[in-house]
Amino acid sequence: MRTIASTLMVLSAGVVLAGCAMQTEIIPTRGQSEAQFNKDKEACLQVARSYYGASNNDLTTSDTYLACLSSKGYETKSKF
C-alpha cells in the first residue's frame, strides 16, 4: 500500500512540475516593433487583470491575455 501511495505522489509532483514548465512563445505577425509589443503587452495585461483581478500572479498564461494578444496580431505557441 505504501508503494502505491509513493508512486502516486511522485506522479502528482511530475504533473505539477510539467505544468509549471509550460511557456508561451509570442510571435508578431504584422511586423510589430518591440516598442509596440510592450504597449500591446501592457494593454493585454490590464485586460487580464480586470478579468482575473490584480492578485493573480501569472496573467501571461491566461486565456484572456493570450486572446488579447492574438486580437492585436500576435501568434501564440505553447512551448514545453
PyMOL commands that set and color helices and strands:
alter all, ss='L'
color gray80, all
select helices_A, chain A and resi 2-21+34-52+59-61+63-71
alter helices_A, ss='H'
color red, helices_A
select strands_A, chain A and resi 23-28+74-79
alter strands_A, ss='S'
color yellow, strands_A
deselect
rebuild
show_as cartoon
